[in-house]
Amino acid sequence: MSKLIRLVFLSAVSVACLSACGGGDGGGSTSIVSGDASFPLQSAYKSYVASAHAENYNVTGTCSGSATESSSTPSAATFEGAPALAVTITVTISLTNCTLASIASTSIGYYDSNYNPLGYSASGEEYAVFPTTPTPLPTSVKVGDNAIYGTTTIYTDNTKQTQTGERTLSYVIEADGSSSSSVIANLITKEYNTANQLLYTEQDRYRLAANGTVSPVSKDMQYSATSSIHFLLTAK
């Protein structure tokens, strides 16, 4: 179950990389948003990262229960020898039908002064770095927009002596069939080991309104290769 901790850590930090994205009930919905309607992704993202917030989720899938994820306001820090902003991410999970009944841990996401993600660390779990600054998020997006915007290299710790793999981060702007004033941004993370074997796919969905407000919808975590574990965290 330690991998689940890392997944939730990742979702928190990745969402901070694209946190102003919208969320929803997944693909396949019928849009009632005009095809050329645009939504302020970049400004909403910066506002979201810069503010403290806490989200509550129901957990279903291989295990059932509840989860809470909270992020602090950014504070001055150093990352990879350079000035940075740090966001502390705390995760607690309670499960009712798994051997491990509870999980509680903390990680830190690092950003530059423009809130571009630099990397993150989870003590005792992993240390990840963006070798190059991720592609800046577009000022505005519309349904159908998509891009790969970053890749992180993953190590066991900050000595970076042992690489364990990498993650690719992308997004797809989807329809929010229940509203004409919001879209769904599906933030997709794929992790590969050093043999380029896909280990899991995670989809974090957030709702982005036309006025720039953001609300979480779900986090869908599907393991592959060595496991078939599946977790769905649905915002309460």
Secondary structure as a PSIPRED ss2 file (coil, helix, strand):
# PSIPRED VFORMAT (PSIPRED V4.0)

   1 M C   1.000  0.000  0.000
   2 S H   0.000  1.000  0.000
   3 K H   0.000  1.000  0.000
   4 L H   0.000  1.000  0.000
   5 I H   0.000  1.000  0.000
   6 R H   0.000  1.000  0.000
   7 L H   0.000  1.000  0.000
   8 V H   0.000  1.000  0.000
   9 F H   0.000  1.000  0.000
  10 L H   0.000  1.000  0.000
  11 S H   0.000  1.000  0.000
  12 A H   0.000  1.000  0.000
  13 V H   0.000  1.000  0.000
  14 S H   0.000  1.000  0.000
  15 V H   0.000  1.000  0.000
  16 A H   0.000  1.000  0.000
  17 C H   0.000  1.000  0.000
  18 L C   1.000  0.000  0.000
  19 S C   1.000  0.000  0.000
  20 A C   1.000  0.000  0.000
  21 C C   1.000  0.000  0.000
  22 G C   1.000  0.000  0.000
  23 G C   1.000  0.000  0.000
  24 G C   1.000  0.000  0.000
  25 D C   1.000  0.000  0.000
  26 G C   1.000  0.000  0.000
  27 G C   1.000  0.000  0.000
  28 G C   1.000  0.000  0.000
  29 S C   1.000  0.000  0.000
  30 T C   1.000  0.000  0.000
  31 S C   1.000  0.000  0.000
  32 I C   1.000  0.000  0.000
  33 V C   1.000  0.000  0.000
  34 S C   1.000  0.000  0.000
  35 G C   1.000  0.000  0.000
  36 D C   1.000  0.000  0.000
  37 A C   1.000  0.000  0.000
  38 S C   1.000  0.000  0.000
  39 F E   0.000  0.000  1.000
  40 P C   1.000  0.000  0.000
  41 L H   0.000  1.000  0.000
  42 Q H   0.000  1.000  0.000
  43 S H   0.000  1.000  0.000
  44 A H   0.000  1.000  0.000
  45 Y H   0.000  1.000  0.000
  46 K H   0.000  1.000  0.000
  47 S H   0.000  1.000  0.000
  48 Y H   0.000  1.000  0.000
  49 V H   0.000  1.000  0.000
  50 A C   1.000  0.000  0.000
  51 S C   1.000  0.000  0.000
  52 A C   1.000  0.000  0.000
  53 H E   0.000  0.000  1.000
  54 A E   0.000  0.000  1.000
  55 E E   0.000  0.000  1.000
  56 N E   0.000  0.000  1.000
  57 Y E   0.000  0.000  1.000
  58 N E   0.000  0.000  1.000
  59 V E   0.000  0.000  1.000
  60 T E   0.000  0.000  1.000
  61 G E   0.000  0.000  1.000
  62 T C   1.000  0.000  0.000
  63 C C   1.000  0.000  0.000
  64 S C   1.000  0.000  0.000
  65 G E   0.000  0.000  1.000
  66 S E   0.000  0.000  1.000
  67 A E   0.000  0.000  1.000
  68 T E   0.000  0.000  1.000
  69 E E   0.000  0.000  1.000
  70 S E   0.000  0.000  1.000
  71 S E   0.000  0.000  1.000
  72 S C   1.000  0.000  0.000
  73 T C   1.000  0.000  0.000
  74 P C   1.000  0.000  0.000
  75 S E   0.000  0.000  1.000
  76 A E   0.000  0.000  1.000
  77 A E   0.000  0.000  1.000
  78 T E   0.000  0.000  1.000
  79 F E   0.000  0.000  1.000
  80 E C   1.000  0.000  0.000
  81 G C   1.000  0.000  0.000
  82 A E   0.000  0.000  1.000
  83 P E   0.000  0.000  1.000
  84 A E   0.000  0.000  1.000
  85 L E   0.000  0.000  1.000
  86 A E   0.000  0.000  1.000
  87 V E   0.000  0.000  1.000
  88 T E   0.000  0.000  1.000
  89 I E   0.000  0.000  1.000
  90 T E   0.000  0.000  1.000
  91 V E   0.000  0.000  1.000
  92 T E   0.000  0.000  1.000
  93 I E   0.000  0.000  1.000
  94 S E   0.000  0.000  1.000
  95 L E   0.000  0.000  1.000
  96 T C   1.000  0.000  0.000
  97 N C   1.000  0.000  0.000
  98 C C   1.000  0.000  0.000
  99 T C   1.000  0.000  0.000
 100 L C   1.000  0.000  0.000
 101 A C   1.000  0.000  0.000
 102 S E   0.000  0.000  1.000
 103 I E   0.000  0.000  1.000
 104 A E   0.000  0.000  1.000
 105 S E   0.000  0.000  1.000
 106 T E   0.000  0.000  1.000
 107 S E   0.000  0.000  1.000
 108 I E   0.000  0.000  1.000
 109 G E   0.000  0.000  1.000
 110 Y E   0.000  0.000  1.000
 111 Y E   0.000  0.000  1.000
 112 D C   1.000  0.000  0.000
 113 S C   1.000  0.000  0.000
 114 N C   1.000  0.000  0.000
 115 Y C   1.000  0.000  0.000
 116 N C   1.000  0.000  0.000
 117 P E   0.000  0.000  1.000
 118 L E   0.000  0.000  1.000
 119 G E   0.000  0.000  1.000
 120 Y E   0.000  0.000  1.000
 121 S E   0.000  0.000  1.000
 122 A E   0.000  0.000  1.000
 123 S C   1.000  0.000  0.000
 124 G C   1.000  0.000  0.000
 125 E C   1.000  0.000  0.000
 126 E E   0.000  0.000  1.000
 127 Y E   0.000  0.000  1.000
 128 A E   0.000  0.000  1.000
 129 V E   0.000  0.000  1.000
 130 F C   1.000  0.000  0.000
 131 P C   1.000  0.000  0.000
 132 T C   1.000  0.000  0.000
 133 T C   1.000  0.000  0.000
 134 P C   1.000  0.000  0.000
 135 T C   1.000  0.000  0.000
 136 P C   1.000  0.000  0.000
 137 L C   1.000  0.000  0.000
 138 P C   1.000  0.000  0.000
 139 T C   1.000  0.000  0.000
 140 S C   1.000  0.000  0.000
 141 V E   0.000  0.000  1.000
 142 K C   1.000  0.000  0.000
 143 V C   1.000  0.000  0.000
 144 G C   1.000  0.000  0.000
 145 D C   1.000  0.000  0.000
 146 N E   0.000  0.000  1.000
 147 A E   0.000  0.000  1.000
 148 I E   0.000  0.000  1.000
 149 Y E   0.000  0.000  1.000
 150 G E   0.000  0.000  1.000
 151 T E   0.000  0.000  1.000
 152 T E   0.000  0.000  1.000
 153 T E   0.000  0.000  1.000
 154 I E   0.000  0.000  1.000
 155 Y E   0.000  0.000  1.000
 156 T C   1.000  0.000  0.000
 157 D C   1.000  0.000  0.000
 158 N C   1.000  0.000  0.000
 159 T C   1.000  0.000  0.000
 160 K C   1.000  0.000  0.000
 161 Q C   1.000  0.000  0.000
 162 T C   1.000  0.000  0.000
 163 Q E   0.000  0.000  1.000
 164 T E   0.000  0.000  1.000
 165 G E   0.000  0.000  1.000
 166 E E   0.000  0.000  1.000
 167 R E   0.000  0.000  1.000
 168 T E   0.000  0.000  1.000
 169 L E   0.000  0.000  1.000
 170 S E   0.000  0.000  1.000
 171 Y E   0.000  0.000  1.000
 172 V E   0.000  0.000  1.000
 173 I E   0.000  0.000  1.000
 174 E E   0.000  0.000  1.000
 175 A E   0.000  0.000  1.000
 176 D C   1.000  0.000  0.000
 177 G C   1.000  0.000  0.000
 178 S C   1.000  0.000  0.000
 179 S C   1.000  0.000  0.000
 180 S C   1.000  0.000  0.000
 181 S C   1.000  0.000  0.000
 182 S E   0.000  0.000  1.000
 183 V E   0.000  0.000  1.000
 184 I E   0.000  0.000  1.000
 185 A E   0.000  0.000  1.000
 186 N E   0.000  0.000  1.000
 187 L E   0.000  0.000  1.000
 188 I E   0.000  0.000  1.000
 189 T E   0.000  0.000  1.000
 190 K E   0.000  0.000  1.000
 191 E E   0.000  0.000  1.000
 192 Y E   0.000  0.000  1.000
 193 N E   0.000  0.000  1.000
 194 T C   1.000  0.000  0.000
 195 A C   1.000  0.000  0.000
 196 N C   1.000  0.000  0.000
 197 Q C   1.000  0.000  0.000
 198 L E   0.000  0.000  1.000
 199 L E   0.000  0.000  1.000
 200 Y E   0.000  0.000  1.000
 201 T E   0.000  0.000  1.000
 202 E E   0.000  0.000  1.000
 203 Q E   0.000  0.000  1.000
 204 D E   0.000  0.000  1.000
 205 R E   0.000  0.000  1.000
 206 Y E   0.000  0.000  1.000
 207 R E   0.000  0.000  1.000
 208 L E   0.000  0.000  1.000
 209 A E   0.000  0.000  1.000
 210 A C   1.000  0.000  0.000
 211 N C   1.000  0.000  0.000
 212 G C   1.000  0.000  0.000
 213 T C   1.000  0.000  0.000
 214 V E   0.000  0.000  1.000
 215 S E   0.000  0.000  1.000
 216 P E   0.000  0.000  1.000
 217 V E   0.000  0.000  1.000
 218 S E   0.000  0.000  1.000
 219 K E   0.000  0.000  1.000
 220 D E   0.000  0.000  1.000
 221 M E   0.000  0.000  1.000
 222 Q E   0.000  0.000  1.000
 223 Y E   0.000  0.000  1.000
 224 S C   1.000  0.000  0.000
 225 A C   1.000  0.000  0.000
 226 T C   1.000  0.000  0.000
 227 S C   1.000  0.000  0.000
 228 S C   1.000  0.000  0.000
 229 I C   1.000  0.000  0.000
 230 H E   0.000  0.000  1.000
 231 F E   0.000  0.000  1.000
 232 L E   0.000  0.000  1.000
 233 L E   0.000  0.000  1.000
 234 T E   0.000  0.000  1.000
 235 A E   0.000  0.000  1.000
 236 K C   1.000  0.000  0.000
